[in-house]
Each structure stands twice: as C-alpha cells, then as structure tokens.
Amino acid sequence: MPAPTPTPEQLEIINNRARSVGEMFFDRVAKSGSGEAFRYPDAQENWQSITWSEAGEHVSKLAAGLISLGIEREQRVAIAAGTRYEWILADLAINSAGAATTTVYPTSVADDVAYILADSDSRVVFAEDDEQLAKLREKRSELPSVEKVVLFDGEGDGDWVITFAELEELGQSYLQDHPEAVRERVAATEPDDLATLIYTSGTTGRPKGVRLSHDGWTYEGAAVAAGGFLTVDDLEFRWLPMAHSFGKVLLTTQLQVGFPAAIDGRVPKIVDNLAIVKPTFMGAAPRIFEKAYGRIVGMMEEEGGAKLKIFRWAEKVGLEHSRLERAGKSIPTGLKIKYGIADKLVFTKIRDRFGGRVRFFISGAAALSSDIAEWFHAAGVLILEGYGLTETSAGSFVNHPDDFKIGSVGLPMPGTEVKIAEDGEVLIKGPGVMRGYHNLEAESASSLTDDGWLATGDIGELDADGFLRITDRKKDLFKTSGGKYVAPSHIEGAFKAVCPLASQMVVHGNQRNFCSALITLDPDAVEAWAQQHGMAGKPYSEVVSSDAMQREMEGYIKELNSKLNQWETIKKWAILDHDLSIESGEITPSLKVKRRVVEDNYQDILNGFYA
C-alpha cells in the first residue's frame, strides 16, 4: 500500500531540511539564540538552564578541540556515557567537526567496548567517568587507534586522558588562529556523510555497526516536525539512552522545532524529575509505562476496601469513555458526568505522577501492550506508539495526537514508504534507511535490496487507513508441534496488562506440544507486596518462591489464559529467583529481552516442563 501523500506544507519542511546535523544545530542557534535549549541537574541536584547561544559556544569550542586533535571528516569519535547534557554537547561537536559519533552504552563490558572501538576505528573517546576509563585502560593494547580520551567527570593524566574543560580550552586556542574552522567543517559536510555508528545489541554474536548519515538524521527531525504536533512552547524530558537511535531522533526533532529539553538519564530519578520538570511530552520505552501501571494498580489492590472499589469503578468508566471517544461516537450525558467524577477522584492523581502537564508520551524501542495503552488513555494519558529500527534512524511510523489507533504504530512518516512482503515481513524505504552495516558488505546486501528497500525482520499488516500493526519479530514467531503459529510478544504484553507485579515474561513453545513461560517480577512491586503479606524484609528470591506468591501468580495466569486462543494458553510456568538485567546480558540497554539468551540460560527449567 502506498504511504499517505504528504501535504505541500510537510514537503516544504522536509525538502528544505538542513544538509547536516551541524548545519541544523547552528541554524537553530541563529534562530533561537536567547531561548532556552537545555536544562540539566548539577552536582548538587539543582537544575541549570542554558540558551541556544551558550550551547553554540560550547559546541564550537569542543568541535574546534577535536579538529585540533587531528580529527577529519567522517572519522569516528566515540561516546561511552549515560544520557546527560555533556553527551549531547559532545555529539553535536563531533558532527559539527564533520566526524561521526560511535555510540557505546555505559553498561557495555570491557570486551564489547574494545570490539566496538576497534571495529569502528574510533580515534577519540568521550568517557563518562573513571569506571568507563578503567575499561579503556584495561583494553588499551587492543585500541591503537584511540589517540585521546576526554573525561566528562574526573581528572586528566596530562597525556592520553584530558578533561572536557581541557578539550574546550584546546578548541578556544585553535579558534583564535583558525576562527572559521568549525564553520568550514559544517559547510564541507555532505548529506550522505557518515554521522553516527550505532552498534545494535544483537541476541547472538558480535553487535553490528549501523551506518547512519547526516541526511537520515535531518530527515527524521524534519519529518517529525512536519507532523505539526510539537511546537517551540513544548518542554521535553529526555532520559532515554542517547546511545540508542530513539534518543538521537528526539535531539534532531528538538533542533528542527526549537523546544527546550531537560536532560537526565538516571532511570531511578525519572518519577522525581517529572514532578520537578513538568514536561509536556517525553519519549520512553514500554517498560516505563508497564512499571507505572503495575505500581499504580498494585498500590490500589493493596489499599483494598472503598478506595479499590472507587478505583475499579473509575477504570470501568474511563475505558467506556475512551472507547466511545476513539470510535468517534457521542458520549452520553450520564457517562460524561461519571467520567468527570472519576477524573477528579482518580485520573487527575495519575496524571500528576507525570508532572501534570504531559500532552502525550511517545513509546518506542519495543512493543507496547495495547491493554496498557488503553488503560492510560482511559486515565487521560495519551501514549503514541511509534516504530522503527536502528537501521531506519529509529523513526519510520508514529501515531499522531489527532489521528491515532491504539495497538498500531501509526502511519508512515512523510517521505517514508512501506510495503508488506508475501511472507508478511515489513519492508521500508526512505531517507532514514541506513547506508549499510560497517565492515559487513554481505550482511548489508542481504538486508537492503538494490532499489533501497530494507527488510525489517518484523511481521506486520496495514489496515485500510494505512496504519501499521506489528505482530512480532519474524525470528520470534514459532509453531507448536500441533502446527499452530504463536506470536509470543502478544502473550507477553497481555500478561503485563493483567499482572501488576510483572517485570518480564518469556513465552516458549517452538515445536513443543504446548506453550510455557518463564516469569520475572518487578523488585519494587515485590517489596511492596511482601510488606502486605507478612514477608517484609525477606529476600526477593524467598518472596517470589513462596506459596502465597505462587497462588497469586496462578490467578494472573488463569486471567491471561482466558484472553488467549486455546493453543496460546500457558500450561506450565516458573518464576525466576531474580529479575532479568542489562548486566546479566539477558536484556538489551533499550530494555528488550534477549529471548534466545534467556532460553539458553534456563534450558533445564524449560525442558523440565515437557519431561
């Protein structure tokens, strides 16, 4: 099906986009100089604010500093750090120097860091702190190309390691003798030049470096802006990993539109920060919404009594109101009155948890349960699901605040084409599509057709209005021994919607005679549950293996199974004695489960289900 035709106004924004990320940034500095660009917490947890002009000065000095170190066009400069204000300045400086950013998650182990830096041939590394520096020192003999390390936090050594401030000083000195150096680099950067190398966290083998161009990023920012649902008056809270492509899309959208962004990547601080920042929108992975849903529902269930009855009544009223509203049907006066009461008693408190000003959230990086999205919409919290891959510079589809369908990932972004292959695989073509995998010509050729179509690896379908629904990863679909196909992510999403204690579920059953599941529970939710069930202070492993928790989970599995086809139902299951974590290698930094790793790690348990 052809993509919806962009309007003339949308085409004008997209066709007149900047040639490079550096040009995009300095265009914004020129337009919005005295306007607020970024907020960030200082060492004393006080929020600081800087203008576009101030950001421009920092970026110019940092870019000049990189040039003074000998960095040339398209050479790679890595960033090994969590999301923070300095990450963004470093990234903008790298692109403004005509170079390309290699992203490294701070959770990556030393071996993976060394592989990424060596494979990318990175010349300089921005490292967050001594923890990241220790990995580089450990592997220095394997990194002959790394000529300099720049520390965000910590002291330099007068040789291989310099500080962020020292790089700025180098740049300031260089600009005194070469005042046009940065402007010349920005002007010389071509749209097809390499801007970013993002190494995908594969489930097996070494990660692959995805080559993303300046043109892809400026297209992403322009295409989101062309949607018209963000303005300079918005305020974003950005915590997502900037090492992930979703984070970079949010940055280029900010450059295109001009709204300020508050930056703090510390996940435990999200709730506190939302109350302080009071943003109008935020991008997030589904796990954040799952945790919020589980926390809210769990708290009300533990309260019990009249509060729980009011909460359940409000849920029912909200869902009825939401479904009529989304269907475009008139809402009866009686229901309007009930909804007003439910909103005052329950839903306003839910929205206040997110700062009270959020117009919408954008969910990406993994599939969001439609039940959870509908529950939030009933409470007046709109979650717009989008879709894309690292290989498409993240954003390819997104729902619009005025045109959305829960359960879908929306319409194609203006300028992006989509078609469904005979086997159901989603194929995408557009300016955001990667230029290939770094140093992997054969894999690039197998993913990209000669005429530019990318095979996404996802199974999906387009409805009559052009909205895309993703069924599952092509490689994750499995067939039972009875010949029935099962989409595990559908079941896993449904479980998270019925079980407020859930963290993860991994459904298993390929060539088996029934489906089984491994379950992990959210540590915070388990702690609260334990306090209400006479187990306060008990270790996580003891609580989740208790008879009381097993009975609790039996009820949730029964409720889940009532929503599934007979061949999808979970016949046997086990709760693991720990949650999955990035550090264990069982989930990716973008909070997606590494299904094959989990199945391999717990093969004995899974085999025992079928013994």
C-alpha positions as CSV (number, residue, x, y, z in Angstrom):
1,M,0.0,0.0,0.0
2,P,1.4,3.4,-0.9
3,A,2.1,5.8,2.0
4,P,-0.3,8.6,2.7
5,T,0.6,11.6,0.4
6,P,2.5,14.3,2.4
7,T,0.9,17.7,2.2
8,P,2.7,20.6,0.4
9,E,3.5,22.1,3.8
10,Q,5.0,18.9,5.0
11,L,7.0,18.5,1.8
12,E,8.4,22.1,2.2
13,I,9.7,21.3,5.7
14,I,11.3,18.0,4.5
15,N,12.7,19.2,1.2
16,N,14.2,22.3,2.8
17,R,15.9,20.5,5.7
18,A,19.5,21.1,6.7
19,R,22.3,19.3,4.8
20,S,23.9,18.1,8.0
21,V,23.4,17.8,11.8
22,G,25.9,20.6,12.3
23,E,24.1,22.9,10.0
24,M,20.8,22.0,11.7
25,F,22.2,22.9,15.1
26,F,23.8,26.2,14.1
27,D,20.6,27.2,12.2
28,R,18.7,26.7,15.5
29,V,21.3,28.7,17.4
30,A,20.9,31.6,14.9
31,K,17.1,31.4,15.1
32,S,16.6,30.9,18.9
33,G,19.8,32.3,20.4
34,S,18.4,33.7,23.7
35,G,15.8,30.9,24.0
36,E,16.3,28.0,26.4
37,A,17.9,25.0,24.9
38,F,18.7,22.6,27.7
39,R,18.2,22.0,31.4
40,Y,20.3,19.6,33.4
41,P,20.9,18.8,37.1
42,D,24.3,19.9,38.6
43,A,26.3,18.1,41.2
44,Q,24.1,19.4,43.9
45,E,20.9,18.3,42.1
46,N,19.9,21.9,41.2
47,W,18.6,22.3,37.7
48,Q,20.6,24.6,35.5
49,S,19.5,26.1,32.2
50,I,21.5,27.2,29.1
51,T,20.4,29.1,26.0
52,W,21.0,28.1,22.4
53,S,23.7,30.7,22.1
54,E,25.5,29.3,25.1
55,A,25.2,25.8,23.7
56,G,26.5,27.1,20.4
57,E,29.7,28.5,22.1
58,H,30.4,25.2,23.9
59,V,29.8,23.1,20.8
60,S,32.1,25.4,18.7
61,K,34.9,25.1,21.2
62,L,34.5,21.3,21.5
63,A,34.4,20.8,17.7
64,A,37.4,23.0,17.3
65,G,39.2,21.0,20.0
66,L,38.5,17.8,18.1
67,I,39.8,19.4,14.9
68,S,43.0,20.5,16.7
69,L,43.5,16.8,17.7
70,G,43.6,15.9,14.0
71,I,40.0,14.6,13.6
72,E,39.0,14.6,9.9
73,R,35.6,14.3,8.1
74,E,33.8,11.0,8.8
75,Q,36.5,9.8,11.2
76,R,34.9,8.2,14.3
77,V,34.8,9.7,17.8
78,A,33.1,7.5,20.4
79,I,31.0,8.4,23.4
80,A,30.9,5.9,26.3
81,A,28.5,7.5,28.8
82,G,24.9,7.6,30.1
83,T,22.4,10.3,28.9
84,R,23.5,13.7,30.2
85,Y,23.9,17.2,29.0
86,E,27.6,16.7,28.1
87,W,26.7,13.7,25.9
88,I,24.6,16.0,23.7
89,L,27.3,18.7,23.5
90,A,29.9,16.0,22.6
91,D,27.7,14.5,19.9
92,L,26.9,17.9,18.4
93,A,30.5,18.8,18.5
94,I,31.5,15.6,16.7
95,N,29.0,16.1,13.9
96,S,29.9,19.8,13.7
97,A,33.6,18.8,13.2
98,G,32.4,16.7,10.3
99,A,33.2,13.5,12.2
100,A,30.9,10.6,13.1
101,T,29.7,9.5,16.6
102,T,30.3,5.9,17.7
103,T,27.8,5.2,20.5
104,V,28.8,3.0,23.4
105,Y,26.4,2.1,26.2
106,P,28.0,2.6,29.6
107,T,26.8,-0.8,30.7
108,S,28.9,-2.5,28.0
109,V,31.6,-4.8,29.3
110,A,35.2,-4.1,28.5
111,D,35.4,-6.8,25.8
112,D,32.4,-5.3,23.9
113,V,33.7,-1.7,24.3
114,A,37.1,-2.8,22.9
115,Y,35.4,-4.6,19.9
116,I,33.2,-1.5,19.1
117,L,36.1,1.0,19.3
118,A,38.4,-1.2,17.3
119,D,35.8,-2.1,14.6
120,S,34.7,1.5,14.2
121,D,38.4,2.7,14.2
122,S,37.4,5.4,16.7
123,R,40.2,8.0,17.2
124,V,39.0,9.8,20.3
125,V,36.7,8.6,23.1
126,F,34.5,10.7,25.4
127,A,34.2,8.7,28.6
128,E,31.8,9.5,31.4
129,D,34.0,8.8,34.4
130,D,36.7,6.6,36.0
131,E,34.5,3.5,35.6
132,Q,34.4,3.9,31.8
133,L,38.1,5.0,31.7
134,A,39.1,1.8,33.5
135,K,37.6,-0.3,30.6
136,L,39.7,1.7,28.1
137,R,42.9,1.4,30.2
138,E,42.3,-2.4,30.5
139,K,42.0,-2.8,26.7
140,R,44.4,0.0,25.6
141,S,46.7,-2.5,23.9
142,E,43.8,-3.5,21.7
143,L,43.0,0.1,20.8
144,P,46.0,1.5,18.9
145,S,43.7,4.0,17.0
146,V,42.4,5.7,20.2
147,E,44.7,8.7,20.5
148,K,42.9,10.6,23.2
149,V,40.3,10.1,25.9
150,V,38.1,13.0,27.1
151,L,36.6,12.6,30.6
152,F,33.2,14.2,31.5
153,D,33.9,13.6,35.2
154,G,37.4,13.1,36.7
155,E,41.0,14.3,36.2
156,G,43.2,14.0,33.2
157,D,46.7,12.5,33.2
158,G,48.5,15.1,31.2
159,D,48.9,12.6,28.3
160,W,46.3,10.1,27.0
161,V,43.4,11.5,29.1
162,I,42.2,15.1,29.2
163,T,39.1,16.6,30.7
164,F,36.0,18.0,29.0
165,A,37.1,21.5,30.0
166,E,40.6,21.0,28.6
167,L,39.2,20.0,25.3
168,E,37.2,23.2,25.3
169,E,40.4,25.1,26.1
170,L,42.2,23.5,23.2
171,G,39.3,24.5,20.9
172,Q,39.3,28.1,22.1
173,S,43.0,28.4,21.4
174,Y,42.6,26.8,18.0
175,L,39.7,29.2,17.1
176,Q,42.0,32.1,17.8
177,D,44.2,31.1,14.9
178,H,41.5,29.4,12.8
179,P,38.3,31.3,13.5
180,E,36.4,29.8,10.6
181,A,37.5,26.2,11.2
182,V,34.1,24.9,12.6
183,R,32.0,26.8,10.0
184,E,34.2,25.4,7.2
185,R,33.7,21.8,8.5
186,V,30.0,22.3,8.8
187,A,29.9,23.7,5.2
188,A,32.0,20.8,3.9
189,T,29.9,18.1,5.4
190,E,27.8,16.3,2.8
191,P,24.3,14.9,3.4
192,D,25.5,11.4,2.7
193,D,28.5,11.6,5.0
194,L,28.6,9.2,7.9
195,A,27.1,10.9,11.1
196,T,26.6,8.0,13.5
197,L,27.7,4.4,14.0
198,I,25.3,2.6,16.3
199,Y,26.1,-0.9,17.3
200,T,23.0,-3.0,17.6
201,S,22.7,-5.2,20.6
202,G,22.1,-8.5,18.8
203,T,20.9,-11.6,20.6
204,T,23.8,-13.7,19.3
205,G,27.3,-12.9,18.2
206,R,29.0,-9.6,18.0
207,P,27.0,-6.4,17.6
208,K,26.8,-4.8,14.1
209,G,27.7,-1.2,13.4
210,V,24.8,0.5,11.6
211,R,26.0,3.4,9.3
212,L,23.6,6.4,9.6
213,S,24.0,9.5,7.6
214,H,23.5,13.2,8.3
215,D,20.7,13.2,5.8
216,G,18.9,10.4,7.6
217,W,19.0,12.4,10.9
218,T,18.0,15.7,9.4
219,Y,15.1,13.9,7.6
220,E,14.0,12.4,10.9
221,G,13.9,15.7,12.7
222,A,12.1,17.4,9.7
223,A,9.6,14.6,9.3
224,V,8.6,14.6,13.0
225,A,8.3,18.4,12.8
226,A,6.2,18.1,9.7
227,G,3.6,16.2,11.7
228,G,2.8,19.5,13.4
229,F,2.2,18.2,16.9
230,L,5.3,19.8,18.5
231,T,6.0,23.5,18.9
232,V,8.7,25.7,20.4
233,D,6.4,26.0,23.5
234,D,6.8,22.3,24.4
235,L,9.2,21.1,27.0
236,E,10.7,17.6,26.7
237,F,12.1,15.5,29.5
238,R,14.8,13.2,27.9
239,W,16.1,10.3,29.8
240,L,16.3,7.7,27.0
241,P,19.8,6.4,26.2
242,M,21.4,8.7,23.7
243,A,23.4,5.7,22.6
244,H,20.0,4.5,21.2
245,S,18.7,5.8,17.9
246,F,15.4,6.9,19.6
247,G,17.4,9.5,21.6
248,K,19.1,10.9,18.5
249,V,15.7,11.4,16.8
250,L,14.5,13.4,19.8
251,L,17.6,15.5,19.5
252,T,17.2,16.3,15.8
253,T,13.5,16.9,16.3
254,Q,14.5,19.4,19.0
255,L,16.9,21.1,16.6
256,Q,14.2,21.3,13.9
257,V,11.4,22.6,16.2
258,G,13.3,24.6,18.8
259,F,11.7,23.4,22.1
260,P,13.9,23.1,25.2
261,A,14.8,19.7,26.7
262,A,15.5,18.7,30.3
263,I,18.2,16.0,30.3
264,D,18.9,13.4,32.9
265,G,19.4,9.7,32.0
266,R,19.2,8.3,35.6
267,V,16.3,5.9,35.4
268,P,15.6,5.8,39.2
269,K,15.2,9.6,39.1
270,I,12.5,9.7,36.3
271,V,9.5,10.0,38.6
272,D,11.1,12.7,40.8
273,N,12.3,14.6,37.7
274,L,8.9,14.5,36.1
275,A,7.4,16.2,39.2
276,I,10.2,18.9,39.0
277,V,10.4,19.4,35.3
278,K,6.7,19.2,34.5
279,P,7.3,18.4,30.8
280,T,4.7,18.5,28.0
281,F,6.0,15.3,26.4
282,M,8.5,12.5,26.8
283,G,9.8,9.6,24.8
284,A,10.1,6.3,26.6
285,A,10.4,2.6,26.2
286,P,7.3,0.5,27.1
287,R,8.9,-0.8,30.3
288,I,8.5,2.6,31.9
289,F,4.7,2.5,31.3
290,E,4.5,-1.1,32.4
291,K,6.2,-0.2,35.7
292,A,4.0,2.8,36.2
293,Y,0.9,0.8,35.5
294,G,2.0,-2.0,37.8
295,R,2.9,0.4,40.6
296,I,-0.5,2.2,40.4
297,V,-2.7,-0.9,40.2
298,G,-0.6,-2.7,42.8
299,M,-0.9,0.2,45.3
300,M,-4.7,0.3,44.9
301,E,-5.1,-3.5,45.2
302,E,-3.1,-3.4,48.5
303,E,-5.2,-0.5,49.7
304,G,-8.4,-2.6,49.2
305,G,-11.7,-1.5,50.6
306,A,-13.6,1.6,49.4
307,K,-10.5,3.0,47.6
308,L,-10.1,-0.1,45.5
309,K,-13.8,-0.1,44.7
310,I,-13.7,3.6,43.6
311,F,-10.6,2.8,41.5
312,R,-12.1,-0.1,39.7
313,W,-15.3,1.9,39.1
314,A,-13.2,4.7,37.6
315,E,-11.3,2.2,35.4
316,K,-14.6,0.9,34.0
317,V,-16.0,4.4,33.4
318,G,-12.7,5.6,31.8
319,L,-12.5,2.6,29.4
320,E,-16.1,3.1,28.3
321,H,-15.5,6.8,27.8
322,S,-12.2,6.1,25.9
323,R,-13.7,3.5,23.6
324,L,-16.6,5.8,22.6
325,E,-14.3,8.7,22.1
326,R,-11.8,6.8,19.9
327,A,-14.7,5.4,17.8
328,G,-15.9,8.9,17.1
329,K,-19.2,8.3,18.8
330,S,-21.2,10.7,21.0
331,I,-20.7,10.3,24.8
332,P,-24.0,10.1,26.8
333,T,-24.5,12.9,29.3
334,G,-24.6,10.4,32.2
335,L,-21.2,9.0,31.2
336,K,-19.8,12.5,30.9
337,I,-20.8,13.2,34.4
338,K,-19.4,9.9,35.7
339,Y,-16.2,10.5,33.9
340,G,-15.8,13.9,35.4
341,I,-16.2,12.4,38.9
342,A,-13.7,9.6,38.0
343,D,-11.3,12.1,36.7
344,K,-11.4,14.2,39.8
345,L,-11.2,11.2,42.2
346,V,-8.7,9.0,40.4
347,F,-7.3,10.1,37.0
348,T,-6.0,13.5,38.0
349,K,-3.8,11.9,40.6
350,I,-2.4,9.5,37.9
351,R,-1.6,12.4,35.6
352,D,0.0,14.3,38.5
353,R,2.5,11.5,38.8
354,F,3.9,12.6,35.4
355,G,4.1,16.3,36.3
356,G,0.5,17.2,35.4
357,R,1.3,18.9,32.1
358,V,2.0,16.0,29.7
359,R,0.1,16.2,26.4
360,F,1.4,12.9,25.3
361,F,4.1,10.3,25.6
362,I,5.9,8.7,22.6
363,S,6.6,5.0,23.1
364,G,9.2,3.2,21.0
365,A,12.1,0.7,21.1
366,A,9.8,-2.3,21.8
367,A,6.2,-3.3,21.6
368,L,3.7,-1.6,24.0
369,S,0.7,-3.7,25.3
370,S,-2.4,-2.3,23.7
371,D,-4.3,-3.1,27.0
372,I,-1.8,-0.9,28.9
373,A,-2.0,1.9,26.3
374,E,-5.9,1.8,26.5
375,W,-5.8,1.9,30.3
376,F,-3.6,5.0,30.3
377,H,-5.9,6.7,27.6
378,A,-8.8,6.0,29.9
379,A,-7.0,8.0,32.6
380,G,-6.4,10.9,30.2
381,V,-2.8,10.0,29.4
382,L,-2.1,9.6,25.7
383,I,0.7,7.2,24.7
384,L,1.5,7.5,21.0
385,E,3.3,4.3,19.8
386,G,5.9,4.6,17.1
387,Y,8.0,2.2,15.2
388,G,11.4,2.0,13.5
389,L,14.7,0.3,13.8
390,T,18.3,1.4,14.3
391,E,18.6,0.6,10.6
392,T,16.0,3.3,9.8
393,S,17.4,6.0,12.0
394,A,14.7,4.9,14.5
395,G,11.5,6.7,13.4
396,S,9.5,5.3,10.5
397,F,6.0,5.3,11.8
398,V,4.3,7.2,14.5
399,N,0.7,7.9,15.8
400,H,-0.5,11.5,15.8
401,P,-2.3,13.1,18.8
402,D,-5.2,13.8,16.5
403,D,-5.0,10.6,14.4
404,F,-4.1,7.5,16.4
405,K,-5.1,3.9,16.8
406,I,-4.2,2.0,19.9
407,G,-2.5,-1.2,19.0
408,S,-0.9,0.2,15.9
409,V,2.4,2.0,15.4
410,G,0.7,4.7,13.3
411,L,1.2,6.0,9.8
412,P,4.5,6.2,7.9
413,M,6.4,9.4,8.4
414,P,6.1,11.8,5.5
415,G,8.6,10.7,2.9
416,T,8.8,7.1,4.1
417,E,7.4,4.2,2.0
418,V,6.2,0.8,3.3
419,K,5.1,-2.5,1.8
420,I,4.4,-5.9,3.1
421,A,6.2,-8.9,1.6
422,E,4.5,-12.1,0.7
423,D,5.5,-13.7,4.0
424,G,4.2,-10.7,6.0
425,E,7.6,-9.0,6.6
426,V,7.5,-5.2,6.7
427,L,9.7,-3.6,4.1
428,I,10.7,0.1,4.5
429,K,12.2,2.6,2.1
430,G,13.1,6.3,2.7
431,P,15.8,8.8,3.6
432,G,16.2,7.4,7.1
433,V,17.3,3.9,5.9
434,M,20.9,3.1,6.8
435,R,23.8,3.1,4.4
436,G,24.7,-0.5,5.4
437,Y,26.5,-2.3,8.2
438,H,30.1,-1.2,9.0
439,N,32.7,-3.6,7.5
440,L,29.9,-6.2,6.7
441,E,29.1,-6.0,3.0
442,A,27.4,-9.4,2.8
443,E,25.0,-8.6,5.6
444,S,24.3,-5.2,4.2
445,A,23.4,-6.8,0.9
446,S,21.1,-9.3,2.5
447,S,19.2,-6.6,4.4
448,L,18.9,-4.0,1.6
449,T,17.6,-4.5,-1.9
450,D,19.2,-2.8,-4.9
451,D,16.4,-0.3,-5.0
452,G,16.7,0.7,-1.4
453,W,14.1,-1.4,0.5
454,L,15.1,-2.6,3.9
455,A,13.9,-6.0,5.2
456,T,13.0,-5.1,8.8
457,G,12.7,-8.7,10.2
458,D,9.2,-7.8,11.7
459,I,5.9,-9.3,10.7
460,G,3.1,-6.8,10.3
461,E,-0.1,-5.7,8.5
462,L,-1.5,-2.5,7.1
463,D,-5.2,-1.6,7.8
464,A,-7.5,0.1,5.3
465,D,-6.4,3.5,6.6
466,G,-2.7,2.8,6.3
467,F,-1.9,2.2,10.0
468,L,0.7,-0.5,10.6
469,R,0.3,-3.2,13.2
470,I,3.3,-5.2,14.2
471,T,2.7,-8.9,15.0
472,D,6.1,-10.0,16.2
473,R,9.7,-10.4,15.2
474,K,9.9,-12.8,12.2
475,K,12.5,-14.9,14.1
476,D,10.4,-15.0,17.3
477,L,7.2,-16.4,15.8
478,F,7.1,-20.1,16.5
479,K,5.0,-23.1,15.6
480,T,3.8,-25.7,18.1
481,S,4.1,-29.4,17.4
482,G,0.4,-29.2,16.6
483,G,1.1,-26.8,13.7
484,K,-0.3,-23.6,15.3
485,Y,1.7,-20.4,15.0
486,V,2.2,-18.4,18.1
487,A,3.3,-14.7,18.5
488,P,5.0,-14.7,21.9
489,S,5.2,-10.9,22.3
490,H,1.3,-10.7,22.1
491,I,1.0,-13.1,25.0
492,E,3.8,-11.4,27.0
493,G,2.2,-8.0,26.5
494,A,-1.2,-9.3,27.6
495,F,0.4,-10.8,30.8
496,K,1.9,-7.4,31.8
497,A,-1.5,-5.8,31.4
498,V,-3.2,-8.3,33.9
499,C,-0.3,-8.7,36.4
500,P,0.8,-5.6,38.2
501,L,3.8,-7.5,39.7
502,A,5.2,-8.4,36.3
503,S,8.6,-7.4,35.0
504,Q,9.1,-9.9,32.1
505,M,7.6,-13.0,30.6
506,V,9.3,-15.1,28.0
507,V,6.9,-17.5,26.2
508,H,8.4,-20.8,24.9
509,G,6.9,-23.5,22.8
510,N,8.7,-23.9,19.4
511,Q,7.9,-27.5,18.2
512,R,6.5,-28.3,21.6
513,N,3.0,-29.6,22.3
514,F,2.0,-26.6,24.5
515,C,3.3,-23.2,25.5
516,S,5.2,-22.5,28.7
517,A,6.7,-19.4,30.2
518,L,9.5,-18.0,32.4
519,I,8.3,-15.1,34.6
520,T,10.3,-12.4,36.4
521,L,8.7,-10.0,38.8
522,D,9.4,-6.3,39.4
523,P,11.6,-5.9,42.5
524,D,9.9,-2.7,43.7
525,A,6.4,-4.3,43.3
526,V,7.6,-7.5,45.0
527,E,8.9,-5.4,48.0
528,A,5.5,-3.7,48.4
529,W,3.6,-7.0,48.0
530,A,5.8,-8.6,50.6
531,Q,5.1,-5.9,53.2
532,Q,1.3,-6.5,52.7
533,H,1.7,-10.3,53.0
534,G,3.7,-10.6,56.2
535,M,7.1,-11.0,54.4
536,A,8.6,-7.6,54.9
537,G,12.4,-7.7,54.7
538,K,12.5,-11.1,53.2
539,P,14.9,-11.6,50.3
540,Y,13.4,-11.3,46.8
541,S,14.1,-14.9,45.9
542,E,12.3,-16.1,49.1
543,V,9.2,-13.9,48.4
544,V,8.8,-14.9,44.7
545,S,9.2,-18.6,45.5
546,S,6.7,-18.5,48.4
547,D,3.4,-20.5,48.3
548,A,1.5,-17.2,48.6
549,M,3.2,-15.7,45.5
550,Q,2.7,-19.0,43.6
551,R,-1.0,-18.8,44.3
552,E,-1.1,-15.1,43.3
553,M,0.6,-15.9,40.0
554,E,-1.8,-18.8,39.3
555,G,-4.7,-16.3,39.4
556,Y,-2.9,-14.0,36.9
557,I,-2.1,-16.9,34.6
558,K,-5.7,-18.0,34.7
559,E,-6.8,-14.5,33.8
560,L,-4.2,-14.3,31.0
561,N,-5.3,-17.6,29.5
562,S,-8.9,-16.5,29.4
563,K,-7.9,-13.9,26.9
564,L,-5.9,-16.3,24.6
565,N,-6.6,-18.9,21.9
566,Q,-6.5,-22.4,23.3
567,W,-3.2,-23.2,21.6
568,E,-1.6,-20.0,23.0
569,T,-2.5,-20.7,26.7
570,I,0.3,-21.1,29.2
571,K,0.1,-24.6,30.6
572,K,3.3,-24.5,32.7
573,W,5.4,-21.7,34.1
574,A,8.1,-20.8,36.6
575,I,9.0,-17.6,38.4
576,L,12.8,-17.0,38.3
577,D,14.5,-16.1,41.5
578,H,15.9,-12.8,40.1
579,D,14.8,-10.2,37.5
580,L,16.5,-10.0,34.1
581,S,19.0,-7.3,33.8
582,I,21.3,-5.5,31.3
583,E,24.3,-6.6,33.4
584,S,23.4,-10.2,33.1
585,G,23.2,-9.9,29.3
586,E,19.5,-11.0,29.3
587,I,18.0,-7.7,28.2
588,T,19.4,-5.0,26.0
589,P,20.2,-1.4,27.1
590,S,16.9,-0.4,25.4
591,L,15.1,-2.9,27.7
592,K,14.3,-5.6,25.2
593,V,14.5,-9.2,26.2
594,K,17.2,-11.3,24.5
595,R,14.9,-14.2,24.0
596,R,17.5,-16.7,22.8
597,V,19.9,-15.9,25.7
598,V,17.1,-16.4,28.3
599,E,16.0,-19.7,26.7
600,D,19.6,-20.9,26.7
601,N,20.3,-19.8,30.3
602,Y,17.2,-21.6,31.6
603,Q,17.1,-24.6,29.3
604,D,16.9,-27.0,32.2
605,I,13.7,-25.4,33.5
606,L,12.1,-25.2,30.1
607,N,13.0,-28.9,29.3
608,G,11.5,-29.9,32.7
609,F,8.1,-28.5,31.6
610,Y,7.9,-31.2,28.9
611,A,9.6,-34.1,30.7
